[in-house]
Amino acid sequence: MALDTEQAARLVQLLQGHEFEPMFRLALAAGIRPGEYTGLRWEDVDWKSKRLTVRQGIWQVSRSDVRVIGVKSHRSERPISLVDEEIALLRDHRRQQAALQLRAGAVWEDRGLVFTNDRGRPLDQYRLRRSFYALLRAAELPKVNLYSLRRTMASIMHALGVPPKVIASRMGHADTQVLFKHYIREFEAQDAAAAESMAAAIREARRTGHRHAEGDC
């Protein structure tokens, strides 16, 4: 199940200032799997090109058994375009993480991860699910799972007319090997345009929702 554009905009609005705002915003915009964004490293973020590259993931077997694994398949290792808003969120998050690391001192485990707990370790995905469900309840949205953010990106981009191959490539689905090998420049241009289109659609839905809310006051 996926959220529609208005529901996604409502979630984005509610995420403002939330501790997991950068992560859930990135999950929605990039369409990456929970294990992929919890396993994302700073070295996988290309600030200049405004892209991230999925190269590894986190597999949480239990609360005490958390493993770093390779991507799901060779097709899953892929570059994904971001927009300025998402890059700004990541930059701000990096500054906050640096401050957190300074406070943690010697107990910080520097694994180079973008999203961590207060000691530098991978985030507990059980906790992520609880936080996500609480956000959905607060926004009065359907109870979808974390993978639904990935489906939401695909659904919104499809509605915006983004070519299916571009969406599939962004998600790391099948039939992308030839695309990456022979048409990488074309893919990057289309993927960047797709990212901008989706961000614009959600911004517009947020503005519309805000106007409606003011009219109800």
N, C-alpha and C positions, 0 to 999 in steps of 0.2 A: 504494500500500500504506500502511496506517495501523498505528500501535501500538495495543494494547488498553490498558485502564485500568491494569492492573498493570505493563505495560511502560512506560507513560508515567510512572507513579509511580517506577519504578526509575531512569528517566532523570533525573527531577527530583531524586531523592535524590543521584545522582552529580554533579549540577550544582552542588551546594552549594559555594560558595567558588571556583568556576571563573570565569575572566575573562569568559566569555560567558554566565554564568548569567542576568542580567537579560534579555538579548536572546532566548535560546532559551526561557526561561520565558514571555516575552511572546509569542513566536511560537506557542507551544503553546496558551496561554490565549486569545489573540485571534484565532488563525486567519488571520493576515495573511501575505502573500507575502514571500519574502526581500527583494525589492526595496523593498517597502513598509516593513518594519521597519528596513532599513539607511538608508532615506530619511526616517525619522521625525524630526521636529524637536521641540524642547522646547515651542515655541508650540502644537504640536498636542496637548499633554497638558493636560487640564483637571483640576487637582488637586482642586478642590472637588466637582465632579460625578463624579469617579473615572471619567473617560472619556478615550480618545484619539480623534483624528479622522484618518483616512487621507486625505492631500491630495496627496502626491507620492511618487515612488519613485526608486530608483537603478538605472540600467542600466549594467552593466559589460561593455563590448564586449571589452576586453582589459585586461591589467594596467595599461597606461598610459592607457587611454581609459575614463573613468568619467563618466557623464552623469546629471544630475538631470532627470527626466522627469515629466510629469503622470501621474495615475493611469490605469489601463488603460481605463476608460470612465467615463461620468458616474455609473454605478451603483457604481463602486468607491470613490468619495469618500463615506465613511460614518463615523458615530460608533460606537465599540465600548466597552462597559462593562468595567471592570476590578474586581477585588476588592482588599481592603485589603492582602493579601500582595504583590500586584503593584505597587500604589502605593508600598508601603514599599521594595520592591526598586528602583524607579525613583528614589525620593528618595535612597537610599543611593548609587546609581550616579551621580546628579547631583553629590553631594558628592565622590565619587572623581574624577569628570571635572574638577571645579573645581580639585582639587589637581594633577591631571595638567596642566591648562592653565597653572597657576602655574609648574610646573617647566619646561614647554616654552618659556615666555616668548614672545619675538618670532616664533618659528617656528610658533606655533599659528595655524591658519587657522580663525577663528571662523565656522562656517557654521550654527551653531545646531542641529546634528545631535545626536540622543540617543546614537547609537552611532558612535564614531569610532576611528581609530588614535591613536597617541601624539602626533600633530601636528594633530589636529582634522579630518583628511580622512576621507572615506567608507571604511568597512572593505573590505578585499579579500575578495570573495566566494569566491575560490579558497581562501584561508586558512580562511574560515568552514567550507567543506565539509570540508577536512582535519580541522579540530578536531571537527566534528560526527561524522565517521566514527570518529575515535579514541574519542569518548565512547561511541558505540554498541558498539564492540569491548570497551571496558572494562566496560560494563554487560551484555555478552553478549546484545545485542539484535540483531534482524535489521538488515541494512544497508539502510536506507531513506534517501531524500534529504531535503533541507531542506523541500521542499514537503509531505512526509509529516506534518510537525507540524501543518500546516493541515488535512490530511485527518484526522489524529488527533482534533483538536478537534471536527470535524464528526461523526465516528463516535461519540465518547463522548457528545456532546450528544444525538445521535439515540437512543442506547441509554438515555439518561436521560429520554427522552420530550419533549425540547424541540421545539416546533413547527417543522416544516421551513422555514416562512417566516422565522422568527427566525434560524435557522442560515444560511439563504441571505443574509439581510440582513447578518449579521455578517461573512460572507465576501465581500460585494460582488458576489454573483451576480445573475442576471437576475431580473426580476419584483419588484424592490424599490422602483421609482420611486414607484408609487402608495402603497406602505406608508409611505415617508418623507414624502410630501406630505400624506397625509390622516390617518395613524395614528402619527405620530412619538412621541407621549406613550405610547401603548400599547406601541410597539416598545421604547422605553427601559426600561420597567418589566419587560417580558418578557426583554429582553436582559440586564439586571442580574441577574434571577433565574437565567437560564441560566449566566451566569458564576459565580455562587455555587454552583450545583449541580455544575458541573464541578470547581471547586476543592475542594469537599467530597468528591467521589468520589475524587479523586487523593490528598487527605489521608488518607482512610480506607484506600486501597490501600497508602499508604506505611506507615501504622501496622500494618496486617496483615502486610506484608512484613517490617517490623522485628521483630514478635513471632515470626514464623516463623524469622527469622535467629537470634534469641536462643535459640529452642528447639533449634536445630541445634548450638549451641555445647556 
